[in-house]
């Protein structure tokens, strides 16, 4: 009888171990593979790590060492059919289901995020902060662009003034960065979650306020189809009024783990 109890205990223990290992494997898989939501948006896992933000070239690009937690980021800019599926309209100037949505203000995007979170019954969606954006854009690199320093290679990765044909282009047609993100350089400027501060060190000092979603003069990153290479660099940053959209401005979403 005692032996049977011991055998049962060992079997239960082994079963618990197998379940535990399966759960660990599933969790690892969840955090290392891309995921999709109900409207087919794809999100790429961005690993935890450390990087130097900025290139120390300009006063507003002071190099700062930052430790990052893991998150998911949209593989592509949000496209027009994804905007319509949530908002029921399309404000874009350059029409096309797979073209990125543009002419949307920062405040418009906040409304989109609110409705998407409701639709998905979650609170995980938001814009990336500029720190998160640059970390994901660099993808472990420390060069001017995620592919190196040469402006001559920009056309392989980005739609910019030199090759855009005077308009946006469908997402995912150029090469991705090392973490599988498309159009991080060019196509459209990307709204970020937080407000702009000319000095990056000062901006980081206000990091605790970034979750308030009350941005005045929010940050834009990445450059667009109207820009020369300089403005498509990983570190380049500008700002724009949150109430106004423009045909060079779009966004991609972050999804928290």
KOLGUDO-603941 format. One line per field, with one value per residue: residue number from 1; y, z, x of N, C-alpha, C in turn. Coordinates in nm, 3 decimals. Atoms other than C-alpha are relative to their C-alpha. Layout:
N
i	NUM  ... $
n.c2	Y  ... $
n.c3	Z  ... $
n.c1	X  ... $
ca.c2	Y  ... $
ca.c3	Z  ... $
ca.c1	X  ... $
c.c2	Y  ... $
c.c3	Z  ... $
c.c1	X  ... $
end
This chain:
257
i	1  2  3  4  5  6  7  8  9  10  11  12  13  14  15  16  17  18  19  20  21  22  23  24  25  26  27  28  29  30  31  32  33  34  35  36  37  38  39  40  41  42  43  44  45  46  47  48  49  50  51  52  53  54  55  56  57  58  59  60  61  62  63  64  65  66  67  68  69  70  71  72  73  74  75  76  77  78  79  80  81  82  83  84  85  86  87  88  89  90  91  92  93  94  95  96  97  98  99  100  101  102  103  104  105  106  107  108  109  110  111  112  113  114  115  116  117  118  119  120  121  122  123  124  125  126  127  128  129  130  131  132  133  134  135  136  137  138  139  140  141  142  143  144  145  146  147  148  149  150  151  152  153  154  155  156  157  158  159  160  161  162  163  164  165  166  167  168  169  170  171  172  173  174  175  176  177  178  179  180  181  182  183  184  185  186  187  188  189  190  191  192  193  194  195  196  197  198  199  200  201  202  203  204  205  206  207  208  209  210  211  212  213  214  215  216  217  218  219  220  221  222  223  224  225  226  227  228  229  230  231  232  233  234  235  236  237  238  239  240  241  242  243  244  245  246  247  248  249  250  251  252  253  254  255  256  257 $
n.c2	-0.121  -0.113  -0.009  -0.055  -0.144  -0.063  0.001  -0.102  -0.130  -0.022  -0.024  -0.134  -0.094  -0.003  -0.068  -0.143  -0.046  -0.009  -0.115  -0.119  -0.017  -0.041  -0.139  -0.079  0.000  -0.083  -0.140  -0.039  -0.010  -0.118  -0.120  0.003  0.006  -0.109  0.029  -0.077  -0.025  0.035  -0.067  0.051  -0.075  0.087  -0.064  0.068  -0.012  -0.079  0.058  -0.085  -0.025  -0.128  -0.068  -0.141  -0.082  -0.120  0.018  -0.104  -0.088  -0.128  -0.019  0.067  0.143  0.041  0.144  0.039  0.145  0.032  0.141  0.015  0.120  0.056  -0.041  0.030  -0.118  0.030  0.034  -0.101  -0.114  0.032  -0.023  -0.062  0.092  0.020  -0.120  0.004  0.108  -0.048  -0.135  -0.013  -0.103  -0.001  -0.139  -0.004  -0.068  0.099  0.111  0.136  0.082  0.038  -0.118  -0.044  -0.108  -0.129  -0.112  0.023  -0.072  0.078  0.019  0.100  0.131  0.039  0.050  0.131  0.094  0.023  0.088  0.131  0.068  0.045  0.107  0.118  0.025  -0.006  -0.134  0.022  -0.076  -0.141  -0.041  0.017  -0.121  -0.015  0.091  0.131  -0.006  0.002  0.131  0.096  -0.039  0.035  0.147  0.044  -0.070  -0.130  -0.077  -0.105  0.071  0.137  0.082  -0.050  -0.144  -0.052  -0.054  0.062  0.123  -0.031  0.040  0.142  0.015  -0.111  -0.091  -0.136  -0.096  0.046  0.114  0.021  -0.034  -0.107  0.051  0.120  0.127  0.110  0.042  0.129  0.021  -0.014  0.095  -0.031  -0.014  0.130  0.063  0.031  -0.113  -0.064  -0.144  -0.081  -0.118  -0.047  0.019  -0.101  -0.031  0.079  -0.060  0.069  -0.019  -0.105  -0.135  -0.033  -0.091  -0.017  0.075  0.135  0.032  -0.059  0.079  0.123  -0.035  -0.004  0.130  0.045  -0.059  0.049  0.084  -0.085  -0.023  -0.140  -0.055  -0.125  0.012  0.136  0.033  0.078  0.070  0.086  -0.062  0.034  0.001  -0.134  -0.042  0.044  0.105  -0.045  0.004  0.140  0.070  0.062  -0.092  -0.129  -0.022  -0.130  -0.007  -0.059  -0.026  0.123  -0.012  -0.007  0.109  -0.043  0.116  0.065  0.051  0.121  0.059  0.143  0.022  0.089  0.087  0.044  0.146 $
n.c3	0.000  -0.010  0.129  0.098  -0.029  0.046  0.146  0.041  -0.027  0.100  0.127  -0.006  0.001  0.136  0.081  -0.029  0.064  0.143  0.021  -0.024  0.115  0.112  -0.022  0.024  0.143  0.063  -0.033  0.079  0.138  0.012  -0.006  0.101  0.132  0.024  -0.031  0.075  -0.071  0.072  0.130  0.073  -0.024  -0.047  -0.096  -0.011  -0.135  -0.014  -0.121  -0.103  0.029  -0.036  0.119  -0.008  0.074  0.056  0.058  -0.055  0.111  -0.021  -0.142  -0.029  0.019  -0.097  -0.021  -0.136  -0.013  -0.054  -0.012  0.053  -0.023  0.122  0.043  0.140  0.083  0.129  0.107  0.102  -0.030  0.008  0.138  0.011  -0.029  -0.145  -0.055  0.032  -0.074  -0.136  -0.002  0.097  0.100  0.045  0.030  0.075  0.129  0.096  -0.030  0.028  -0.120  -0.061  -0.026  -0.139  -0.022  -0.031  -0.030  -0.132  -0.107  -0.120  -0.072  0.075  -0.029  -0.135  0.012  0.065  -0.100  -0.096  0.061  0.024  -0.130  -0.032  0.094  -0.036  -0.142  -0.063  -0.015  0.035  0.116  -0.013  0.080  -0.069  -0.034  0.095  -0.042  0.053  0.146  0.047  -0.035  0.099  0.130  0.005  0.003  -0.038  0.074  -0.053  0.119  0.036  0.033  -0.051  0.097  0.013  0.004  0.137  0.057  0.131  -0.019  -0.059  0.091  -0.018  -0.125  -0.030  0.098  -0.040  0.110  0.121  0.071  -0.043  0.101  -0.054  -0.078  -0.080  0.072  -0.084  -0.101  0.014  0.132  -0.012  -0.092  -0.142  -0.084  -0.052  -0.083  0.082  0.008  0.132  0.014  -0.116  0.066  0.115  0.027  -0.079  -0.137  -0.092  -0.128  -0.123  -0.114  -0.094  0.048  0.046  -0.074  0.089  -0.056  -0.029  -0.142  -0.069  0.037  -0.079  -0.139  -0.013  0.044  -0.084  0.046  0.133  -0.004  -0.021  0.131  0.013  0.066  0.074  0.090  -0.005  0.083  0.124  0.033  0.116  0.132  0.087  0.146  0.049  -0.062  0.041  -0.091  -0.135  -0.091  -0.014  -0.090  -0.120  -0.114  0.033  -0.073  0.016  -0.070  0.076  -0.087  -0.013  0.057  0.145  0.079  0.119  0.088  -0.025  -0.137  -0.029  -0.129  -0.023  -0.139  -0.094  -0.081  -0.115  -0.020 $
n.c1	0.083  -0.091  -0.069  0.094  0.012  -0.125  0.005  0.097  -0.061  -0.104  0.065  0.056  -0.112  -0.051  0.101  -0.012  -0.123  0.026  0.088  -0.082  -0.090  0.083  0.036  -0.121  -0.024  0.102  -0.029  -0.115  0.047  0.085  -0.082  -0.105  0.062  0.095  0.140  0.098  0.125  0.123  0.005  -0.117  -0.122  -0.108  -0.092  -0.128  -0.056  -0.122  -0.060  -0.058  -0.141  -0.060  -0.050  -0.034  0.097  -0.063  -0.133  -0.087  -0.039  0.067  0.032  0.125  -0.020  -0.101  -0.004  0.037  0.009  0.132  0.037  0.135  0.078  0.057  0.133  0.029  0.021  0.058  -0.094  0.019  0.084  0.143  0.044  0.132  0.110  0.002  0.063  0.142  0.068  0.025  0.057  0.109  -0.030  -0.139  -0.036  -0.126  -0.009  -0.048  0.089  -0.044  0.019  -0.128  -0.082  0.019  0.095  -0.065  0.090  0.061  -0.068  -0.033  0.125  0.076  -0.060  0.041  0.137  -0.012  -0.052  0.108  0.100  -0.062  -0.008  0.135  0.031  -0.079  0.022  -0.132  -0.055  -0.140  -0.044  -0.030  -0.114  -0.129  -0.074  -0.110  -0.106  0.039  -0.007  -0.139  -0.055  0.051  -0.053  -0.143  -0.007  -0.134  -0.105  -0.039  -0.033  0.096  0.124  -0.003  -0.074  -0.137  -0.019  -0.001  0.124  0.023  0.076  0.130  0.106  0.032  0.075  0.092  0.057  -0.036  0.011  -0.069  0.059  0.139  0.098  0.085  0.113  -0.025  0.001  0.049  -0.098  -0.065  -0.059  -0.145  -0.061  0.024  -0.119  -0.041  0.103  0.116  0.092  -0.006  0.026  -0.041  -0.057  0.076  0.142  0.070  -0.037  0.081  0.032  -0.042  0.090  -0.039  -0.024  -0.135  -0.086  -0.114  -0.111  0.048  -0.019  0.114  0.117  -0.003  0.029  0.145  0.051  0.111  0.125  0.033  0.120  0.117  0.061  0.043  -0.119  -0.002  -0.114  -0.051  -0.116  0.013  -0.124  -0.012  -0.003  0.114  -0.019  -0.037  -0.125  -0.132  -0.051  -0.036  0.114  0.045  -0.093  0.058  0.003  0.060  0.125  0.066  0.129  0.110  0.115  0.080  0.135  -0.004  -0.054  -0.074  -0.018  -0.129  0.002  0.077  -0.037  0.010  0.041  -0.068  0.087  -0.078  -0.005 $
ca.c2	0.000  0.236  0.152  0.230  0.570  0.647  0.542  0.761  1.053  1.009  0.989  1.307  1.479  1.381  1.498  1.833  1.861  1.790  2.049  2.301  2.241  2.274  2.602  2.731  2.628  2.793  3.114  3.119  3.058  3.335  3.585  3.483  3.455  3.718  3.738  3.859  4.015  3.992  4.237  4.055  4.311  4.139  4.221  4.130  4.046  4.303  4.143  4.291  4.447  4.757  5.024  5.369  5.606  5.888  5.932  6.226  6.423  6.696  6.848  6.690  6.345  6.304  5.942  5.785  5.424  5.263  4.921  4.797  4.549  4.320  4.433  4.371  4.623  4.635  4.464  4.732  5.081  5.069  5.038  5.189  4.876  4.832  5.189  5.150  4.825  5.014  5.372  5.321  5.592  5.662  6.011  5.919  6.126  5.833  5.568  5.195  4.916  4.820  5.171  5.318  5.540  5.908  6.249  6.127  6.348  6.222  6.273  6.076  5.791  5.797  5.749  5.462  5.296  5.336  5.169  4.892  4.810  4.790  4.573  4.337  4.350  4.453  4.753  4.640  4.866  5.209  5.412  5.335  5.595  5.738  5.529  5.211  5.322  5.389  5.067  4.867  5.063  5.010  4.638  4.600  4.834  5.155  5.295  5.584  5.342  4.991  4.862  5.063  5.413  5.445  5.673  5.492  5.180  5.362  5.282  4.910  4.970  5.289  5.501  5.854  6.160  5.983  5.688  5.738  5.867  6.160  5.953  5.672  5.311  4.983  4.854  4.569  4.622  4.709  4.508  4.479  4.572  4.294  4.233  4.197  4.542  4.712  5.081  5.196  5.433  5.640  5.601  5.793  5.976  5.777  5.931  5.840  5.827  6.096  6.469  6.618  6.774  6.924  6.767  6.389  6.367  6.607  6.401  6.088  6.269  6.296  5.927  5.873  6.094  5.897  5.673  5.972  5.997  6.375  6.478  6.834  6.851  6.471  6.315  6.185  5.934  5.762  6.015  5.991  5.976  6.353  6.354  6.333  6.056  6.264  6.274  5.897  5.812  5.597  5.888  6.171  6.325  6.606  6.719  6.830  6.964  6.678  6.815  6.812  6.532  6.548  6.329  6.250  6.132  5.784  5.538  5.183  5.030  4.876  4.582  4.513  4.158 $
ca.c3	0.000  0.096  -0.229  -0.431  -0.259  -0.334  -0.699  -0.731  -0.577  -0.819  -1.117  -1.007  -0.950  -1.297  -1.448  -1.272  -1.404  -1.760  -1.730  -1.587  -1.876  -2.129  -1.973  -1.979  -2.343  -2.438  -2.258  -2.431  -2.766  -2.702  -2.639  -2.929  -3.217  -3.379  -3.287  -3.465  -3.336  -3.457  -3.745  -3.858  -3.730  -3.680  -3.385  -3.362  -3.024  -2.930  -2.683  -2.355  -2.372  -2.347  -2.602  -2.659  -2.756  -2.988  -3.176  -2.982  -3.308  -3.216  -2.881  -2.909  -2.982  -2.671  -2.637  -2.330  -2.215  -2.149  -2.027  -2.202  -2.115  -2.372  -2.575  -2.909  -3.193  -3.512  -3.796  -4.026  -4.007  -3.945  -4.289  -4.420  -4.404  -4.039  -3.967  -4.144  -3.959  -3.630  -3.717  -4.014  -4.223  -4.404  -4.395  -4.613  -4.912  -5.086  -5.103  -5.090  -4.847  -4.787  -4.787  -4.442  -4.305  -4.295  -4.232  -3.878  -3.581  -3.254  -3.096  -3.376  -3.305  -2.935  -3.029  -3.257  -2.977  -2.735  -2.977  -3.067  -2.701  -2.651  -2.960  -2.838  -2.474  -2.352  -2.252  -2.415  -2.722  -2.732  -2.924  -2.849  -2.659  -2.861  -2.653  -2.743  -3.105  -3.142  -2.962  -3.200  -3.504  -3.422  -3.357  -3.190  -3.424  -3.341  -3.694  -3.864  -3.993  -3.889  -4.199  -4.162  -4.228  -4.605  -4.743  -5.075  -4.928  -4.796  -5.105  -5.024  -4.690  -4.720  -4.928  -4.917  -5.141  -5.385  -5.471  -5.333  -5.649  -5.451  -5.223  -4.973  -5.082  -4.961  -4.644  -4.643  -4.994  -4.879  -4.670  -4.294  -4.013  -3.824  -3.597  -3.886  -3.875  -4.205  -4.300  -3.979  -4.208  -4.444  -4.589  -4.301  -3.989  -3.688  -3.393  -3.054  -2.718  -2.537  -2.566  -2.734  -2.537  -2.733  -2.498  -2.480  -2.129  -2.012  -2.201  -2.017  -1.685  -1.755  -1.838  -1.547  -1.719  -2.044  -1.929  -1.880  -2.254  -2.238  -2.496  -2.603  -2.904  -2.932  -3.086  -3.443  -3.563  -3.878  -4.161  -4.454  -4.830  -4.857  -4.673  -4.763  -4.601  -4.303  -4.155  -4.196  -3.953  -3.646  -3.408  -3.593  -3.408  -3.468  -3.324  -3.455  -3.310  -3.170  -3.321  -3.681  -3.930  -4.242  -4.547  -4.423  -4.075  -3.968  -3.687  -3.575  -3.249  -2.950  -2.772  -2.421  -2.320 $
ca.c1	0.000  0.281  0.462  0.148  0.114  0.479  0.432  0.123  0.311  0.602  0.367  0.189  0.523  0.645  0.316  0.351  0.707  0.590  0.312  0.559  0.802  0.522  0.415  0.773  0.813  0.484  0.584  0.922  0.755  0.504  0.783  1.008  0.761  0.542  0.174  -0.139  -0.458  -0.820  -0.765  -0.450  -0.199  0.137  0.363  0.730  0.890  1.154  1.400  1.511  1.857  2.071  2.163  2.306  2.025  2.139  2.465  2.610  2.620  2.374  2.280  1.936  2.085  2.299  2.410  2.248  2.284  1.943  1.828  1.514  1.241  1.082  0.780  0.610  0.614  0.411  0.595  0.457  0.315  -0.060  -0.220  -0.542  -0.756  -0.654  -0.756  -1.091  -1.171  -1.159  -1.256  -1.490  -1.319  -0.994  -0.839  -0.539  -0.433  -0.258  -0.528  -0.457  -0.548  -0.183  -0.047  0.015  -0.260  -0.157  -0.310  -0.387  -0.302  -0.152  -0.493  -0.662  -0.422  -0.511  -0.876  -0.781  -0.584  -0.873  -1.114  -0.869  -0.810  -1.187  -1.227  -0.953  -1.072  -0.726  -0.519  -0.194  -0.189  -0.027  0.230  0.596  0.796  1.083  1.323  1.135  1.113  1.486  1.579  1.360  1.482  1.850  1.795  2.133  2.320  2.508  2.536  2.354  2.092  1.996  2.180  2.502  2.634  2.608  2.337  2.377  2.213  1.906  1.700  1.717  1.541  1.339  1.104  1.246  1.276  1.507  1.281  0.928  0.764  0.620  0.399  0.372  0.421  0.264  0.432  0.681  0.824  1.176  1.422  1.350  1.586  1.769  1.466  1.222  1.061  0.976  0.982  1.148  1.339  1.126  0.776  0.610  0.718  0.594  0.415  0.564  0.392  0.586  0.641  0.946  1.229  1.518  1.771  1.732  1.874  1.603  1.344  1.454  1.426  1.052  1.015  0.777  0.520  0.518  0.234  0.002  -0.074  -0.102  0.156  0.214  0.448  0.485  0.795  0.811  1.071  1.194  1.169  0.927  0.883  0.945  1.279  1.646  1.858  1.973  1.622  1.574  1.857  1.787  1.853  1.678  1.385  1.134  0.801  0.462  0.139  -0.077  -0.400  -0.281  -0.231  -0.014  0.041  0.394  0.283  0.168  0.230  0.291  0.170  0.340  0.178  0.301  0.395 $
c.c2	0.126  0.021  0.062  0.151  0.075  0.008  0.107  0.140  0.033  0.029  0.141  0.106  0.015  0.072  0.151  0.059  0.019  0.121  0.130  0.029  0.047  0.147  0.093  0.010  0.089  0.148  0.051  0.020  0.126  0.126  0.003  -0.013  0.114  -0.046  0.088  0.020  -0.027  0.069  -0.026  0.089  -0.096  0.078  -0.087  0.014  0.076  -0.043  0.105  0.020  0.137  0.066  0.144  0.077  0.128  -0.029  0.105  0.095  0.139  0.011  -0.074  -0.151  -0.051  -0.150  -0.033  -0.152  -0.037  -0.151  -0.013  -0.132  -0.049  0.059  -0.050  0.131  -0.042  -0.026  0.105  0.124  -0.043  0.039  0.044  -0.095  -0.032  0.120  -0.003  -0.103  0.041  0.131  0.020  0.109  -0.012  0.141  0.014  0.073  -0.098  -0.131  -0.135  -0.082  -0.028  0.115  0.042  0.113  0.126  0.107  -0.028  0.073  -0.095  -0.028  -0.099  -0.140  -0.048  -0.056  -0.138  -0.106  -0.036  -0.098  -0.138  -0.079  -0.053  -0.119  -0.130  -0.039  -0.007  0.145  0.002  0.088  0.147  0.035  -0.032  0.136  0.012  -0.088  -0.140  -0.004  -0.011  -0.134  -0.104  0.030  -0.044  -0.152  -0.051  0.069  0.133  0.094  0.104  -0.057  -0.142  -0.094  0.046  0.152  0.062  0.047  -0.072  -0.129  0.025  -0.048  -0.146  -0.021  0.101  0.067  0.142  0.087  -0.053  -0.111  -0.019  0.025  0.102  -0.052  -0.119  -0.125  -0.110  -0.049  -0.133  -0.027  0.015  -0.104  0.038  0.026  -0.136  -0.071  -0.020  0.107  0.074  0.150  0.080  0.127  0.035  -0.045  0.101  0.026  -0.076  0.074  -0.087  0.043  0.128  0.135  0.020  0.091  0.011  -0.076  -0.138  -0.038  0.059  -0.079  -0.127  0.027  0.004  -0.133  -0.046  0.055  -0.059  -0.087  0.083  0.025  0.140  0.073  0.135  -0.005  -0.140  -0.022  -0.077  -0.059  -0.065  0.065  -0.047  0.006  0.136  0.040  -0.053  -0.099  0.045  -0.017  -0.141  -0.080  -0.054  0.100  0.128  0.013  0.140  -0.002  0.069  0.018  -0.123  0.005  -0.008  -0.127  0.057  -0.123  -0.064  -0.065  -0.123  -0.057  -0.151  -0.020  -0.090  -0.083  -0.053  -0.151  -0.042 $
c.c3	0.000  -0.132  -0.107  0.018  -0.051  -0.152  -0.054  0.015  -0.106  -0.137  -0.006  -0.010  -0.142  -0.094  0.020  -0.067  -0.150  -0.033  0.015  -0.117  -0.122  0.011  -0.027  -0.150  -0.074  0.025  -0.081  -0.146  -0.021  -0.010  -0.105  -0.142  -0.015  0.032  -0.084  0.084  -0.091  -0.135  -0.081  0.007  0.055  0.086  0.020  0.142  -0.002  0.131  0.100  -0.032  0.046  -0.126  0.030  -0.086  -0.049  -0.049  0.047  -0.109  0.017  0.148  0.039  -0.026  0.094  0.024  0.147  0.003  0.071  0.001  -0.036  0.043  -0.133  -0.030  -0.143  -0.075  -0.135  -0.106  -0.110  0.061  -0.007  -0.139  -0.003  0.029  0.149  0.071  -0.022  0.084  0.142  0.001  -0.097  -0.103  -0.042  -0.042  -0.096  -0.133  -0.110  0.025  -0.041  0.127  0.074  0.009  0.146  0.010  0.035  0.013  0.128  0.105  0.115  0.078  -0.072  0.033  0.140  0.000  -0.064  0.101  0.103  -0.056  -0.027  0.129  0.042  -0.087  0.039  0.147  0.076  0.025  -0.043  -0.114  0.033  -0.102  0.076  0.046  -0.100  0.038  -0.055  -0.151  -0.048  0.030  -0.104  -0.140  -0.014  -0.005  0.026  -0.072  0.067  -0.113  -0.030  -0.030  0.055  -0.092  -0.018  -0.009  -0.138  -0.047  -0.130  0.010  0.049  -0.088  0.008  0.118  0.019  -0.124  0.050  -0.125  -0.132  -0.076  0.023  -0.108  0.050  0.070  0.084  -0.089  0.093  0.096  -0.038  -0.134  -0.001  0.099  0.145  0.074  0.062  0.089  -0.075  -0.007  -0.132  0.009  0.126  -0.048  -0.116  -0.004  0.076  0.132  0.094  0.133  0.115  0.116  0.078  -0.065  -0.033  0.099  -0.079  0.049  0.045  0.147  0.083  -0.028  0.084  0.146  0.026  -0.039  0.080  -0.046  -0.132  -0.002  0.016  -0.128  -0.008  -0.065  -0.064  -0.083  0.006  -0.100  -0.125  -0.035  -0.138  -0.137  -0.087  -0.147  -0.055  0.041  -0.068  0.104  0.143  0.099  0.017  0.094  0.124  0.114  -0.027  0.061  -0.026  0.083  -0.090  0.094  0.006  -0.063  -0.152  -0.062  -0.122  -0.086  0.010  0.139  0.013  0.135  -0.008  0.149  0.076  0.071  0.115  0.017  0.102 $
c.c1	0.086  0.072  -0.089  -0.017  0.122  0.002  -0.095  0.057  0.105  -0.061  -0.059  0.109  0.056  -0.097  0.008  0.123  -0.021  -0.087  0.078  0.092  -0.078  -0.038  0.118  0.028  -0.100  0.026  0.118  -0.039  -0.080  0.083  0.110  -0.056  -0.100  -0.141  -0.090  -0.125  -0.120  -0.013  0.127  0.123  0.106  0.097  0.122  0.054  0.133  0.066  0.046  0.149  0.045  0.053  0.035  -0.099  0.070  0.140  0.100  0.052  -0.058  -0.037  -0.127  0.008  0.110  -0.008  -0.026  -0.016  -0.130  -0.021  -0.147  -0.064  -0.057  -0.138  -0.021  -0.020  -0.056  0.105  -0.003  -0.066  -0.146  -0.050  -0.147  -0.116  -0.009  -0.061  -0.151  -0.075  -0.034  -0.076  -0.116  0.020  0.145  0.038  0.117  -0.012  0.040  -0.073  0.057  -0.006  0.130  0.099  -0.022  -0.101  0.079  -0.107  -0.078  0.083  0.035  -0.128  -0.093  0.049  -0.039  -0.143  -0.002  0.045  -0.106  -0.102  0.056  0.011  -0.137  -0.039  0.069  -0.016  0.133  0.037  0.147  0.050  0.024  0.108  0.129  0.054  0.115  0.119  -0.028  0.012  0.144  0.067  -0.041  0.056  0.145  0.020  0.141  0.114  0.033  0.040  -0.109  -0.138  0.010  0.077  0.144  0.003  -0.019  -0.138  -0.036  -0.082  -0.144  -0.116  -0.038  -0.095  -0.112  -0.055  0.029  -0.005  0.055  -0.069  -0.151  -0.103  -0.102  -0.125  0.039  -0.003  -0.053  0.110  0.063  0.065  0.152  0.054  -0.032  0.130  0.034  -0.102  -0.131  -0.105  0.019  -0.031  0.030  0.071  -0.092  -0.146  -0.085  0.072  -0.094  -0.020  0.052  -0.089  0.029  0.026  0.147  0.070  0.129  0.122  -0.048  0.016  -0.113  -0.127  -0.007  -0.031  -0.150  -0.065  -0.120  -0.134  -0.047  -0.126  -0.128  -0.078  -0.063  0.118  -0.028  0.128  0.061  0.114  -0.042  0.136  -0.007  0.013  -0.116  0.038  0.043  0.141  0.126  0.054  0.026  -0.115  -0.057  0.091  -0.071  -0.020  -0.077  -0.139  -0.053  -0.128  -0.102  -0.118  -0.090  -0.138  -0.003  0.059  0.072  0.023  0.138  0.005  -0.089  0.042  0.002  -0.026  0.094  -0.106  0.085  -0.011  -0.104 $
end
